[in-house]
Amino acid sequence: MTTGTWRKSSRSQPQGANCVEGRAFAGRFQLRDSKLGDDSPVLDVSVTDFAGFLTAVKS
């Protein structure tokens, strides 16, 4: 996998503001600020680390 489509958070407001986008990219997981689009800094983490983060948030 070398590319991925950015997907907006399901918690996004109807206008699409105040949310993040995520994608799988090259075997990793990336997050960015949807308001900034391509100008946003990208948080790039391993899929394992992101899964651990989600587990911790849910508990």
Secondary structure, DSSP 8 states (H G I E B T S, - for coil): ------EE-TT--TTS-S-EEEEEETTEEEEEETTTGGGS--EEEEHHHHHHHHHHHH-
